[in-house]
Structures are given as C-alpha cells and as structure tokens.
C-alpha cells in the first residue's frame, strides 16, 4: 500500500508541474462541473442549486475527448462508485454504489431501465456513442424510479442534435488487437433535431487462448419542439456483441471454444404538453429487449460434456405524470407507472450430465407516486415524495400481491453566497429475481419472497473559494440494508433455497474538489472512504459473514484528473485512479470438506491513463478538420485484478484520428 501511494503521489506531482506551464489555447469545460440544470434527481429540469441529492454529471463530448468509449470507464471516477469487471474488455462489469449490492443501481437510457428483472445489470457493452451526458444520483431514489434504485441511478441521455449539421468519423487501434471505428452525425432543421451514431469495437483479452470481444452499436434520436404545443422525442439504441472467453468459474483459462452472444434493442418515446402556464403533462413509453446465448461445446472429439444457456428478457413500460406549478418556486408532481417484465431462461447440458431446465415467467408492476418541491425564499428548497408500488407474477401459479412503500425528503440551504448545505433521507426497495421466486437448476424458488429494503441518509456541504475557481464538496452517508435474499442448500428437499434473512450496513464520506488553476489548466480530485459490515449473515455462507465487510467494495478509493491546454488547438488529459484493498472469494482453494470458498484480500492498485487530442487541421467552410489522438491506458503497467484470478490488461497504447465535416 505504501508503494502504491508513493507512485500515485509522484505521478500527481509530475502532472501538476506540467499543468502549471502556460498555454495559449483554451480548454473545454471540466467533466465534473455541473450544468445549471439537472433532470434525474427530481424528474424536473431544476437548477442545480435547488437539488438536495448528491449528483454528478459527466459530459459526453468531454469523455470522448479523453478517449473514453464506454460508460463503465466513465463511472470509475464518480465518488462512491466501484466498477468491477471480470477481466478484459467485454467481460461482465458490475456497479457497487455506496456499498450496496451490484443490483442496487438502476441504469436508465433516456428514462427507460436496462436492468434485468431483479436489478442486475452488465455495463460491459454500453458505449458512449451519441451520448449527450450521464447523470448520476447517489442515494435512495425508489420514490421516482421504483425497484432497483436502492443506492442510486445512472441515467444515460442521448443527443438530440442542433445546428446546421456535423459529421464526424473516427478510427483508432493499438495494443491487444484493439480497433475502434465510429461515425456520428447530428443537426437540426427548424423545430426538428436529430442525431445518429454507429460504432464497432474489437479487442483481445489477456489470454492467448479463445480471448476476443467484438461489439457493434447503433443509436439515433429525433426530437421535435412545437413551443407552446409541447415536444416529443424518440430514441433508439441497438447493440450486439460476441465474447470469447476461456475461463471457468475459478478463473482458470482452460476452454478453447466457449463464447457468449448478446443482443439488445432499446426504444424510448417521451412527449410533453403544457396546459397553460401552470400545468404540464408528460408520458414516457419504453421498450427494452435483451437476449444472451452462452455456449460451451465439447473441446475435442473425445469430450462429450457441454452446455447451452439461453436467456431472454423484455420490459415494456409506461409512465404518465403531471407537473403542477403552485407558484414561481414550487411544483407538485404526481404520476402513475406500469411495467410488464417477461423473462425466459433455458439451460441444457449434454453428455454424461445430460439434462435441461427452463424458467419462463412474467411480472407486472404498478405504481403511484408524488413529489412536492417547495421554494422557501431565495435561499432554501425542500423536497418530499412518496411512492406505493405493487407487483405480482402472471399466470396460474401467481401468489399474493406484493407491495412496497417508499419515501424521500430533502433540503437544500444556501447559508452564504458561496456555501450550500444539502441533505436527503429516504427508503428504497428491490424486487426479487425470477430465479429467486421460481428457482431453476438445482435450486427451489420461494414465491413468497418479500422485496429487499433499504434506508439511507446523507448530508453534504459545498463551498466555492477564490471566486469560484476552487469548488469543494463533502458528503457523509449512512445506509442500512435488510431482508436481503440469501441462498442455502441446508434445507429439507423441496423447501425453498431462498429466504429474506440477510442484513448489512454501509457508511462513508465522499470528497470532491475542482480547481481551475488558469484558463487552460484544470484539476479535479475525488476521494471515498467506505465502511461496510454484514450485520446478519442469515446462513453460514461465504458471501455474507456476520462482522465481515461486503465483497469487492474498497475501503478507500481516490482519483486525480488533470487537463492541460496545448499551444496547438488541443489538450492533454491525465487521470490517476487509486482503488484500495477489498475482500473477494477464492474458489480454487475452497474448503475440501464444506466446499465453501475461502475469503481473501485483493491488494490496492493504481491505474494511470494519459491521452491527448490535437487538431492537425481545424474544420472550416468547405474544409474538413483532422484531429490526431493518442491514449495510453495503465501507463505504469500495473498488474492487478478487479476479480480474483481474472487479471486486467496491462499497458495499452491506442492511436488514431478523427475527421470532422461541418462546425
């Protein structure tokens, strides 16, 4: 840990020294500088100064300028967020926010969820192509978004287009057989704005055997604004991928032909209409479909054992809400939501263990919610909301109706011209998965499972110094989780293997600083101190052990990012990410008597990324622009693993260029 901290200190000092040199070109806006208006925290376009929640906004153009291509890498620097990926590009990537479970973050694309029923989400293939911005709300947000929004929401928003029209094409390649090609176009004609983006990415993993990922993405948006008659926006995102991977559940690279194919379609249609100066109604219709095929055929003619796993899910949702302006500073929001979830999983084994099992189910969620945002003079706002949601499985085997009631209150107080205090207190819930309710394979489900529940509180302060050139923020949070669904084989035959018996706590501190040193140099720093503990293990298992910290959540995490303008039009970016030690499970050295995996501690690591973008030819009337880009990931060639026995890539050098037509 001392070696890791020393390397981080030396790197930061070197980057700061470089950043102190003057440069005539002005750089763009820093990615953590929040815009004046945010939407996700209240489902209203609200000035940032009125938002009670802890919010981070990442700008899509700034992320692309740094060479970041996927949402999971953009989220690594967000306070309280831990991104865990099982190896190289394309492998399963999970989110842990403020110590919660990996299925406690609701991920939205243009307002529509991409989580599986029950909350899990894999962000490995979600690119930032055609993305306008990403809004992250930390803390319980089930009042507005229902199940899965236990520790927060990640909202990816697509560009709608503006201006006379711009076309950009890029190509990049480098180490590990990495290639990326993308094309994007956008523009507007009177009241109609549009955007389009397509990309293809390919990259090798860290193994010489059966290790390759390819992904294709296409997205588009149309938005029409008819002034006093309202507006409507349609967004579409399509993606498919193939991941070849040689590892078994222990991380051993032994398989020569195992692969998984993924396919997703996502559509969101949102429309709003004002009914006079005080009332606006909005409707959001969503459709998300995803399928995953995992196949492990015999590796040789002498081997007969194999398996095929097919999973398909579909979510169809509708949300109707009304915003009633009570006065110039107060708004009441009331809404109704309904969602249909369809899930199917078919698992088949061949050879000596020939067998099969299928889970086929549907569930309907219905909810009513309300939120009141009240302005108390020019310095204070208060937010209060509540939601009641019910869900029931479809079909003859459906059991009783389950329900969950949640609430959230918040305040925002400007105690001085440059000082703001904010806080929230609320509850959240997560529905069980279909496997937990219905079972599958060797497990028996429990139709009577209750939702997992949480209670969270946070308190933050933000301070501007030196006329706003230095912005400081600190947020303390405390979250309690109960009724966690636990699995055990220690039950009578035919009895449910899943029960609501687990409990855990997570608390910590998030620190942020942004320093605009000069017009061409900026520095941002973030630090998270996290403490987690299992309060009720429920069963004598390895995943939840009373008194132990939760798995794969680092106690300490920090990042430092510096951007320096260049003499030529362009900039240099450097980011250092420190991830502290964290617990994991060792299945290779499991207990030979009980087969329980052994707990281990993964060491801390530092990852450093550096990139530059330089305009070789600036675009002009009748003249295309050309920019050269270089990005080096893991500059120090740090050897680390986010999941035990699944190593991350070493130093990766990527170079390319981008052509721009239009402004």
C-alpha positions in Angstrom: 0.0 0.0 0.0 2.9 2.4 0.7 4.4 1.6 -2.7 1.1 2.3 -4.4 0.5 5.6 -2.6 4.1 6.7 -3.4 3.6 6.1 -7.1 0.4 8.0 -7.1 2.0 11.0 -5.3 4.9 11.1 -7.8 2.5 11.0 -10.7 0.3 13.7 -9.4 3.3 16.0 -8.7 4.6 15.5 -12.2 1.2 16.2 -13.9 0.7 19.3 -11.7 4.1 20.5 -12.7 3.2 20.1 -16.4 -0.2 21.8 -15.8 1.5 24.9 -14.4 3.1 25.8 -17.7 1.1 28.5 -19.6 -0.5 27.6 -22.9 -2.4 29.9 -25.3 -5.2 27.5 -26.2 -8.3 27.4 -24.0 -9.6 24.0 -22.9 -13.2 22.9 -22.6 -15.4 22.6 -19.6 -14.3 20.1 -16.9 -16.4 16.9 -16.7 -17.4 17.3 -13.0 -18.6 20.9 -13.4 -22.3 20.5 -13.1 -24.5 22.3 -15.5 -27.1 24.7 -14.3 -30.0 22.3 -15.0 -30.3 18.7 -13.9 -33.2 16.4 -14.5 -32.7 12.9 -13.0 -32.7 13.9 -9.3 -36.3 15.3 -9.4 -37.6 14.3 -12.9 -37.9 18.1 -13.4 -35.5 20.4 -15.1 -34.3 22.0 -11.9 -31.4 24.5 -11.3 -28.5 22.7 -9.7 -28.7 25.0 -6.6 -32.1 23.5 -5.7 -31.2 19.8 -5.8 -30.9 18.1 -2.4 -29.3 14.9 -3.7 -25.6 14.3 -4.4 -25.4 14.5 -8.2 -22.5 14.1 -10.7 -22.9 15.0 -14.4 -20.5 13.7 -17.0 -20.4 15.5 -20.3 -20.3 13.1 -23.4 -18.1 15.3 -25.5 -15.5 15.7 -22.7 -15.5 11.9 -22.2 -14.9 11.3 -25.9 -12.1 13.9 -26.0 -10.3 11.9 -23.3 -10.6 8.7 -25.4 -13.2 7.0 -23.2 -15.5 4.8 -25.2 -17.7 3.0 -22.7 -19.9 4.1 -19.8 -18.3 1.8 -17.3 -14.9 3.6 -17.7 -16.6 7.0 -17.3 -18.1 5.9 -14.0 -14.8 4.8 -12.4 -14.1 8.3 -11.1 -17.6 9.0 -9.7 -17.5 9.4 -5.9 -18.9 6.3 -4.1 -18.8 4.2 -7.2 -16.8 1.0 -7.6 -16.7 -0.6 -11.1 -15.8 -4.3 -11.1 -15.0 -6.1 -14.3 -14.1 -9.8 -14.6 -11.0 -9.4 -16.8 -10.6 -7.7 -20.2 -13.0 -5.7 -22.4 -16.4 -7.3 -22.8 -16.4 -9.4 -19.7 -19.1 -8.9 -17.1 -18.9 -5.4 -15.5 -20.9 -4.6 -12.2 -21.5 -1.5 -10.3 -21.3 -1.1 -6.5 -22.5 2.3 -5.3 -22.1 3.5 -1.7 -21.5 -0.1 -0.6 -24.8 -1.5 -1.9 -25.2 -4.7 -3.9 -24.4 -4.9 -7.6 -28.1 -5.0 -8.3 -28.9 -1.8 -6.3 -28.3 0.7 -9.1 -31.0 1.4 -11.6 -29.5 2.2 -15.0 -31.6 4.2 -17.4 -31.1 5.0 -21.1 -33.3 8.0 -21.9 -35.6 7.3 -18.9 -36.1 3.5 -19.6 -34.4 0.8 -17.5 -31.9 -1.6 -18.9 -31.6 -3.7 -15.7 -32.7 -7.3 -15.6 -35.8 -8.0 -13.5 -34.4 -8.1 -10.0 -31.8 -5.4 -10.6 -28.6 -6.9 -12.1 -27.0 -5.1 -15.0 -23.9 -5.7 -17.1 -22.4 -2.5 -18.4 -19.6 -4.2 -20.5 -21.1 -3.2 -23.8 -22.8 0.1 -23.1 -20.9 2.7 -25.2 -21.0 6.5 -25.0 -21.7 6.8 -28.8 -24.1 9.6 -29.4 -24.4 10.3 -25.6 -25.1 13.9 -24.6 -24.4 13.4 -20.9 -24.6 11.0 -18.0 -26.4 12.0 -14.8 -25.6 10.0 -11.6 -27.8 10.5 -8.5 -26.4 8.9 -5.3 -28.7 7.7 -2.5 -32.1 6.0 -2.4 -34.3 7.1 -5.4 -37.1 4.5 -5.4 -39.6 7.2 -4.9 -39.2 8.3 -8.5 -37.8 5.2 -10.2 -39.2 2.2 -8.2 -37.4 -1.1 -7.8 -33.6 -1.3 -8.1 -32.9 2.4 -7.3 -31.6 1.5 -3.9 -28.3 3.3 -3.8 -28.7 5.4 -6.8 -29.5 5.9 -10.5 -27.2 6.2 -13.6 -29.0 8.0 -16.4 -27.5 7.9 -19.9 -29.1 10.6 -22.2 -28.8 10.6 -26.0 -28.0 13.7 -28.1 -30.9 15.2 -29.9 -28.8 17.3 -32.3 -28.6 21.1 -33.0 -27.0 23.4 -35.6 -26.7 23.1 -39.3 -25.2 19.7 -39.2 -22.0 17.9 -38.3 -20.5 14.6 -39.4 -17.6 13.0 -37.6 -15.7 9.8 -38.4 -13.0 8.2 -36.2 -10.6 5.3 -36.3 -8.3 4.0 -33.6 -6.2 1.0 -33.0 -3.4 -0.4 -30.9 -2.3 -2.9 -28.3 -4.2 -6.1 -27.6 -5.5 -6.1 -31.1 -7.8 -3.2 -30.3 -9.7 -1.5 -33.1 -12.5 1.1 -32.9 -14.3 2.7 -35.8 -17.2 5.1 -35.3 -19.4 7.5 -37.3 -21.7 10.2 -35.9 -23.9 12.8 -37.4 -26.3 15.4 -35.9 -28.1 18.6 -36.8 -31.4 20.4 -36.7 -34.0 21.7 -39.2 -36.2 24.3 -37.6 -38.1 22.5 -34.8 -36.6 19.1 -35.6 -33.3 17.9 -34.1 -31.7 14.6 -35.0 -28.6 12.6 -34.3 -27.2 9.3 -35.4 -24.2 7.2 -34.2 -22.7 3.8 -35.2 -19.6 2.1 -34.0 -17.7 -1.2 -34.0 -15.1 -2.2 -31.4 -12.9 -5.3 -31.3 -10.3 -6.2 -28.7 -8.3 -9.2 -27.4 -8.4 -10.2 -23.8 -5.4 -11.1 -21.6 -5.2 -14.7 -22.7 -3.6 -16.3 -25.7 -6.5 -18.9 -25.8 -10.0 -18.1 -27.0 -10.0 -14.4 -25.9 -11.7 -11.9 -28.2 -14.5 -9.4 -27.9 -16.4 -7.6 -30.7 -19.3 -5.2 -30.3 -21.4 -3.1 -32.6 -23.7 -0.2 -31.6 -26.2 2.0 -33.5 -28.2 4.8 -31.9 -30.4 7.6 -33.1 -32.7 10.3 -31.9 -35.4 12.6 -33.2 -36.8 15.5 -31.3 -39.5 18.0 -32.3 -40.3 21.0 -30.2 -43.5 22.9 -31.0 -43.1 25.7 -28.5 -46.4 26.1 -26.6 -47.9 22.9 -28.1 -45.2 20.7 -26.4 -42.4 18.5 -27.5 -41.7 14.8 -28.3 -38.5 12.8 -28.5 -37.9 9.3 -29.9 -34.6 7.5 -29.2 -33.4 4.1 -30.4 -30.3 2.1 -29.4 -29.3 -1.3 -30.8 -26.3 -3.3 -29.8 -24.8 -6.8 -30.4 -21.6 -8.5 -29.2 -19.7 -11.7 -29.1 -17.3 -12.5 -26.3 -14.9 -15.5 -26.5 -13.5 -16.4 -23.1 -11.5 -19.4 -21.9 -12.1 -19.2 -18.1 -14.2 -21.5 -15.9 -15.9 -20.3 -12.6 -12.5 -20.3 -10.9 -10.8 -18.1 -13.4 -8.7 -20.9 -15.0 -8.2 -20.5 -18.8 -8.9 -24.0 -20.0 -11.7 -23.7 -22.6 -10.9 -23.3 -26.3 -14.4 -22.6 -27.8 -16.6 -21.1 -25.1 -18.4 -17.9 -26.1 -21.4 -15.7 -25.4 -23.5 -13.7 -27.8 -25.5 -10.7 -26.7 -28.2 -8.7 -28.5 -30.2 -5.7 -27.2 -32.9 -3.3 -28.6 -34.0 -0.2 -26.7 -36.7 2.3 -27.6 -37.9 5.3 -25.6 -40.6 7.8 -26.6 -41.3 10.8 -24.4 -43.7 13.6 -25.0 -44.8 16.6 -23.0 -47.5 19.2 -23.4 -48.2 22.3 -21.4 -51.8 23.1 -20.4 -51.5 26.8 -19.7 -48.7 28.4 -17.5 -49.2 26.1 -14.5 -49.7 22.5 -15.7 -47.7 20.2 -17.9 -48.3 16.5 -18.6 -45.6 14.1 -19.7 -45.7 10.5 -20.9 -42.8 8.1 -21.3 -43.2 4.8 -23.1 -40.3 2.4 -23.1 -39.3 -1.0 -24.6 -36.2 -2.9 -23.8 -35.4 -6.3 -25.1 -32.2 -8.3 -24.5 -31.1 -11.9 -25.2 -27.9 -13.7 -24.2 -26.6 -17.1 -25.6 -23.8 -18.8 -23.7 -22.5 -21.9 -25.3 -19.7 -24.3 -24.2 -19.4 -27.1 -26.7 -17.1 -30.1 -26.3 -13.4 -29.0 -26.9 -12.4 -32.2 -28.7 -14.0 -35.4 -30.2 -13.1 -37.2 -27.0 -15.1 -34.9 -24.8 -18.9 -35.2 -24.8 -19.9 -32.8 -22.0 -21.2 -29.3 -23.0 -23.9 -26.8 -22.1 -26.1 -24.1 -23.7 -27.7 -21.3 -21.8 -30.3 -19.0 -23.4 -31.7 -16.0 -21.6 -34.2 -13.6 -22.9 -35.9 -10.6 -21.2 -38.3 -7.9 -22.2 -39.5 -4.8 -20.4 -42.4 -2.7 -21.6 -43.2 0.4 -19.5 -45.4 3.4 -19.4 -45.1 6.4 -17.1 -47.7 9.3 -17.0 -47.0 12.3 -14.8 -48.3 15.8 -14.3 -46.3 18.8 -13.1 -48.4 21.4 -11.4 -46.7 24.7 -10.7 -48.1 26.0 -7.4 -46.1 29.3 -7.5 -42.9 30.5 -9.1 -40.7 28.3 -6.8 -42.9 25.3 -6.0 -44.0 22.3 -8.1 -46.2 19.3 -7.4 -45.5 16.2 -9.4 -48.0 13.2 -9.4 -47.5 10.1 -11.6 -48.7 6.6 -12.4 -46.4 3.9 -13.8 -46.9 0.4 -15.1 -44.3 -2.1 -16.4 -44.6 -5.6 -17.8 -41.5 -7.8 -17.3 -41.1 -11.1 -19.3 -38.2 -13.5 -18.6 -37.2 -16.8 -20.0 -34.1 -18.9 -19.3 -33.4 -22.3 -20.9 -30.3 -24.3 -19.6 -29.3 -27.5 -21.3 -26.5 -29.9 -20.5 -25.2 -32.6 -22.9 -23.0 -35.6 -22.4 -22.8 -37.6 -19.2 -24.8 -34.9 -17.3 -27.5 -34.6 -20.0 -30.4 -32.6 -18.5 -32.4 -29.4 -19.0 -34.3 -26.8 -17.1 -36.5 -23.8 -18.2 -37.7 -20.8 -16.3 -40.5 -18.9 -18.1 -42.3 -16.1 -16.2 -43.8 -12.6 -16.3 -44.4 -9.9 -13.7 -46.4 -6.7 -13.7 -45.5 -3.7 -11.6 -47.9 -0.8 -10.9 -47.1 2.3 -9.0 -48.4 5.7 -8.0 -46.0 8.5 -6.8 -46.0 12.1 -5.8 -43.3 14.7 -5.2 -43.5 18.2 -3.8 -40.7 20.7 -4.4 -41.1 23.9 -2.4 -39.1 27.0 -2.6 -38.7 28.8 0.8 -37.4 32.1 -0.4 -34.3 32.6 -2.5 -32.0 30.5 -0.3 -33.9 27.3 0.6 -35.8 24.5 -1.0 -37.4 21.4 0.4 -38.4 18.2 -1.5 -40.7 15.5 -0.2 -42.0 12.5 -2.1 -43.7 9.1 -1.6 -44.4 6.0 -3.8 -46.5 2.9 -3.5 -45.7 0.1 -5.8 -47.2 -3.4 -6.2 -46.0 -6.4 -8.2 -47.4 -9.8 -9.0 -46.3 -12.7 -11.2 -48.6 -13.6 -14.1 -50.1 -17.0 -14.6 -52.0 -19.6 -12.6 -49.0 -20.1 -10.3 -49.0 -16.5 -9.2 -49.1 -15.9 -5.4 -50.3 -12.9 -3.4 -49.8 -9.4 -4.4 -46.5 -7.9 -3.0 -46.2 -4.2 -2.3 -43.6 -1.7 -1.2 -44.0 1.9 0.1 -41.1 4.3 0.0 -40.5 7.9 0.8 -37.8 10.6 0.5 -37.3 14.0 1.9 -34.6 16.5 1.2 -33.4 20.0 1.8 -31.1 22.5 0.2 -30.0 25.6 2.0 -27.7 28.4 0.8 -26.2 29.6 4.1 -23.9 32.1 2.4 -23.2 33.4 -1.1 -20.6 30.6 -1.7 -21.8 28.0 0.8 -24.5 25.4 0.3 -25.8 22.7 2.7 -28.0 19.8 1.4 -29.3 16.5 2.7 -31.7 13.6 2.0 -33.4 10.9 4.0 -35.3 8.1 2.3 -36.1 4.5 1.7 -35.8 2.1 -1.2 -36.6 -1.4 -2.3 -35.6 -4.1 -4.8 -37.8 -6.9 -6.2 -36.6 -10.5 -6.1 -35.3 -12.0 -9.3 -37.3 -14.6 -11.2 -34.8 -17.3 -10.2 -35.2 -16.4 -6.5 -39.0 -16.7 -6.9 -39.2 -19.7 -9.2 -35.9 -21.5 -8.8 -34.1 -23.3 -11.5 -31.3 -25.8 -11.9 -30.7 -27.4 -8.5 -32.5 -24.7 -6.5 -36.1 -24.4 -5.3 -37.5 -20.9 -5.5 -39.6 -19.0 -3.0 -42.8 -17.3 -4.4 -43.4 -15.6 -1.1 -40.2 -13.6 -1.0 -40.5 -10.0 0.1 -38.5 -7.2 -1.6 -35.2 -6.3 -0.2 -35.3 -2.9 1.6 -33.0 -0.1 2.5 -32.9 3.2 4.4 -30.4 5.9 3.6 -29.4 9.3 4.8 -26.8 11.8 3.6 -25.6 15.3 4.5 -23.4 17.4 2.2 -21.8 20.8 2.1 -20.4 22.6 -1.0 -18.1 25.6 -0.8 -16.8 27.9 -3.5 -13.4 29.6 -2.9 -11.4 32.2 -4.9 -14.3 33.5 -6.8 -15.5 30.0 -7.8 -12.1 28.9 -9.2 -11.9 26.3 -6.4 -15.1 24.2 -5.7 -15.1 21.9 -2.7 -17.8 19.3 -1.7 -18.1 16.8 1.1 -21.0 14.3 1.6 -21.4 11.9 4.5 -23.8 9.0 4.0 -25.2 6.1 6.1 -27.3 3.2 4.6 -28.9 0.1 6.1 -30.0 -2.9 4.1 -32.4 -5.5 5.4 -34.4 -8.5 4.2 -31.6 -9.4 1.8 -32.3 -12.6 -0.1 -30.0 -15.4 0.9 -29.3 -18.8 -0.7 -28.6 -22.0 1.1 -28.6 -25.8 0.4 -29.2 -26.5 4.1 -32.9 -27.1 3.8 -35.2 -30.1 3.5 -35.7 -31.5 0.0 -38.3 -29.4 -1.8 -38.1 -26.5 0.6 -37.2 -23.1 -0.8 -33.4 -22.4 -1.0 -34.1 -18.6 -0.9 -35.2 -16.6 2.1 -35.2 -12.9 3.3 -32.8 -13.1 6.2 -29.7 -11.0 5.4 -28.7 -7.6 6.7 -25.8 -5.1 6.1 -24.7 -1.6 6.7 -22.6 0.9 4.7 -21.4 4.3 5.6 -18.8 6.7 4.4 -17.5 10.0 3.2 -17.2 11.4 -0.3 -14.9 14.3 -1.0 -14.6 16.3 -4.3 -12.5 19.3 -5.4 -12.3 21.1 -8.7 -9.6 23.7 -9.3 -9.5 25.9 -12.4 -5.8 26.9 -12.0 -5.7 29.1 -15.0 -7.9 29.4 -18.1 -6.1 26.4 -19.7 -5.5 24.1 -16.7 -7.9 22.3 -14.5 -7.6 19.7 -11.8 -10.3 17.5 -10.2 -9.8 15.2 -7.2 -12.2 12.8 -5.6 -11.9 10.5 -2.5 -14.3 8.0 -1.0 -14.0 6.4 2.4 -16.3 3.4 2.8 -17.1 1.2 5.7 -19.3 -1.9 5.2 -20.3 -4.7 7.6 -22.6 -7.7 7.4 -25.0 -7.4 10.4 -27.0 -10.6 9.8 -25.4 -13.4 7.7 -28.7 -15.4 7.9 -26.9 -18.6 6.9 -23.4 -19.9 7.4 -22.3 -18.8 4.0 -19.2 -17.3 2.5 -20.8 -14.3 0.7 -22.4 -12.9 3.8 -20.5 -13.4 7.0 -21.5 -11.5 10.1 -18.9 -8.9 11.1 -17.1 -9.0 7.8 -17.1 -6.3 5.2 -19.1 -6.7 2.0 -17.3 -8.2 -1.0 -15.4 -6.2 -3.7 -16.1 -2.8 -2.1 -12.8 -0.9 -1.5 -12.4 0.9 1.8 -10.5 3.7 0.1 -10.8 5.0 -3.5 -9.4 8.2 -5.0 -8.8 9.8 -8.4 -7.0 12.8 -9.7 -7.6 14.2 -13.2 -5.6 17.0 -14.8 -6.3 18.7 -18.1 -3.8 21.0 -19.8 -4.3 23.1 -22.9 -1.7 22.9 -25.6 -0.1 25.5 -27.8 -1.8 23.9 -30.8 -5.6 23.6 -30.6 -5.9 20.5 -28.3 -5.3 19.3 -24.8 -3.6 16.6 -22.7 -5.5 14.6 -20.1 -4.1 12.5 -17.3 -6.0 10.5 -14.7 -4.8 8.5 -11.8 -7.2 6.1 -10.1 -6.4 4.5 -6.7 -8.5 1.6 -5.6 -7.9 0.3 -2.1 -7.9 -3.3 -0.9 -11.1 -5.3 -0.9 -12.4 -8.8 0.0 -13.1 -11.5 -2.5 -13.7 -15.2 -2.7 -11.2 -17.9 -3.6 -13.0 -20.8 -5.2 -9.7 -22.5 -6.2 -8.7 -23.1 -2.6 -12.2 -23.8 -1.2 -12.6 -25.8 2.0 -12.4 -29.5 0.9 -14.9 -30.6 3.5 -17.6 -27.9 3.1 -16.7 -26.6 -0.4 -17.0 -23.1 0.9 -14.7 -20.7 -0.9 -12.0 -19.0 1.2 -12.1 -15.2 1.8 -9.0 -13.3 0.5 -8.0 -9.7 0.3 -7.1 -8.2 -3.1 -4.3 -5.7 -2.9 -4.7 -2.0 -3.7 -3.7 -0.8 -7.1 -3.1 2.4 -9.1 -4.2 2.8 -12.7 -2.9 5.8 -14.7 -4.4 6.8 -18.1 -2.9 9.6 -20.3 -4.3 10.9 -23.5 -4.0 13.8 -26.0 -6.0 15.2 -28.8 -4.6 17.7 -31.3 -6.3 19.5 -34.2 -3.9 19.0 -37.1 -6.3 20.8 -39.4 -9.2 22.8 -38.0 -12.6 22.5 -39.8 -13.7 25.5 -41.8 -16.0 26.5 -44.6 -15.6 23.8 -47.3 -12.7 22.3 -45.4 -12.8 19.1 -43.2 -11.0 19.1 -40.0 -8.5 16.4 -38.9 -7.5 15.6 -35.3 -4.9 13.1 -34.1 -5.5 11.2 -30.8 -3.3 9.1 -28.6 -4.4 7.4 -25.4 -2.3 5.2 -23.1 -4.2 3.2 -20.5 -2.5 1.7 -17.4 0.7 3.7 -18.1 2.6 2.2 -15.2 1.7 -1.3 -16.4 0.2 -2.1 -13.0 -0.7 -5.8 -12.5 -4.0 -6.1 -10.8 -7.3 -7.9 -10.8 -10.8 -6.4 -10.0 -12.0 -10.0 -9.5 -9.6 -12.7 -8.1 -7.9 -14.7 -10.9 -9.3 -12.5 -13.6 -6.4 -10.2 -14.5 -6.9 -6.8 -16.1 -5.0 -5.6 -19.1 -1.5 -4.2 -18.8 -0.2 -1.1 -20.6 -2.3 -0.4 -23.6 -1.3 2.2 -26.3 -4.0 3.4 -28.7 -3.6 5.9 -31.5 -5.9 7.2 -34.3 -7.6 10.1 -35.9 -10.9 11.9 -36.4 -12.3 13.7 -39.4 -15.0 16.4 -39.0 -17.3 17.9 -41.6 -19.3 21.0 -40.5 -18.8 23.0 -37.4 
